[in-house]
């Protein structure tokens, strides 16, 4: 499940789906060559899958700092040599207010330069601390948490956020930090060039012993780079250290879903707890419709994970105060498809993947991203549709204030029976009446 959900974390870092899995395979290969103990390799395995769990927490701050796409800035960050002043200057200029006038971009670059190293440390600190906290929420041990927390530390002490040096950095972070750079540059310029790059950074960014363990890895890197997401998932399963899989029951699956809902909602200040609220509203509607317990629990999971694909949407679009341009709308619409592509990899979630991703579809075919019509829409999608819109209208957005329940229903009623299922709308009204009305209680729903 974590291997599948890691695809969502790849998106928020601007990496192709499968980045974390390839970094995991590289890490485990290096760990075997270094003859690291089994427990260290297990910590490394889970740290690789969750290494970017905290990345959504600083997305809004990155967007605000540069005035552009947080995803583009993060993607470019991975291929920038921060010891090269020219590369750093070019990075700052390319990411600052793209599309604006030269004057506006120059002002933005000057503001970024004024903040200097403090801004970088703050952003990395946010991501690392949040990532370590998520690891703890998922009940992994301190070894996994520390690997995630210290991922951006460098061997020479010039990394972030604490400036750890040499053996002060856990071996898991030293291996994984190299592995993720090796994976990115393999995709950018090929295995041989990637290995040459980490060799140049030996003794600076990377532990020389770990760099030496990369010798002769080119063919293996090329093979992993050519794998599909499904092939990667199977390869990671086979490579699991000790082949001691953790069997997750319903309570664990619920906790994982809640944690990933939090990762999605942390991306924007306007969507805090949106996924949790949608899940609660959808569950209440499902109960009102008389659904069986197992279907109600399925509804909860679908509500929590329905917006996973939003991690692919830059905050410059998510938090835009004005109307979206057509190209921006295309990016926004694609988040539903990404939700499906991620969830369909989770064993047992194949049906949930389709139903969750269809929460923006409408009975008359006017929704997105496939334009499905009534007979193609499962009941679960219909319930999620009304729950999602009710919560969205009831909360503050960058382009409007929160609406009261009567205002919400005045808008939604226009599409009753045409866009929204009438039975689901009636159940939603009953749920809202049961809550007692009022803007604050609507948000609590």
Steps between C-alpha positions, in 0.01 A plus 500: 500500500778743589684420178184588305429818696861613452392590144300787652809626683698490175250740343531769765879502449462538125642153437355228274299230672745231606777735619478387864485132403814530287672691783396215730649235270825698467516543879449130567763403243752737661406373846569142387838601357583678827383192697269705722303311770147379421328749731687790340396376155137475612514856635654609171225324302214679676687831510537484121126444452415789736794734434279771347208468741560850635539672163146632473543691829728763343334516156309819574810666647711407195231640269482822702879538510557465125163615368479200268440126496615325816520173307727646232720658770533168683576308184771749403642498854594133465726565198662821629849492649464726804877538534514671159408870534418533130257204509336639813456843336352343186265288710376804691439695179329216313262421787418859601170634364518318163290673237527840669690803373878512533460771764260291709726196472804703604313627806404145593860377459619784722246408766606133488867599520430721801351206688800290396588182682242559773214438257653174374556373854144589601345322201711187548428502874125510435519208261735285709318549831161434343632191321643359823169567678308312228737204538421492872126521430537188287668324798845460346797524732753778567740357239254571218405841644863614531581387146217722370591788731868508394459422130636838383809505722835487316821318588699828520252665738352742245160333477171583672329540737752438782833503319594151617839374385654160421398221736256733678267423209326160535626244248142461375486870404848486344396210277153631416622856437741370238247254357237765428751724319631202305143413397417855386817542293465153348169620359646837398825398333550122525660259749864566415470878528302460825772287660769743381304783665480329842872422475572872450300570816679229701629645827276805452135399474556128539681250720798375292437142619143510367618656174754219456216246538347641177780353289364291210135591565435646153321200342279448802403868503411480132279194561312665787463823303323311218245331728131591508336598828349151537833333434667727754240417763559127452878549506477693827281228650759237409783715638336557839770434766445169677174445307316582823197685371289696747141378470260792538152452643205734451612732782847537348360561151272770646796664672705497179206653311460772767872580490503532121185713513695732730791509254263609221321760710828649628589610148274807511393722791151497348451122514588424861307186608292507178551128435407407857185712482401356162545150644282584801226658288507211251477245783203686648328506159572129444345416838198716418461298180500179705828353371650194667790546742769372261386746229499784753862422592590486131342843467720631782818381325385643167425836661838516669691416181282662232736795447837321495557623147494863617862451603573535127348852486729798567394737777515783248181340363348359822529833684439735209264780612354557152348291223714223353622525142413205266847338534475528879158336491649210306760448774230518766274250321783250470515457879204260484682276254812502719286393798385198301848415372639502854222308675471231234843376607376426854392138524125485570450867412452456125125570513549773758749664264243547224219610731718748691641655184148553360392743773507790251289317241134604464186309399453703181861448383610856577761398758864398468738350419326235283156656448319192635119492510249370755501131406881497521520652848498271806308600812824563687605764245161669531531519879854637480388759246245663732727472805792661315301794366319558830827529689671706229219757499482505881862601548718797406670491161754748358234637264201526742378485861340196664130456422224418749302173460202680340733667252671168429172321427376792289797435271493120512124481441551639151666170408271269700401211273713633216853507641441356848303188591164603654506226768849605606392864512201415720724296730743792516217736599400262780859484619530880495172536694624248753817700552290799585602752234725797537831570332724361777309173528504465124879519511511243779304264277 
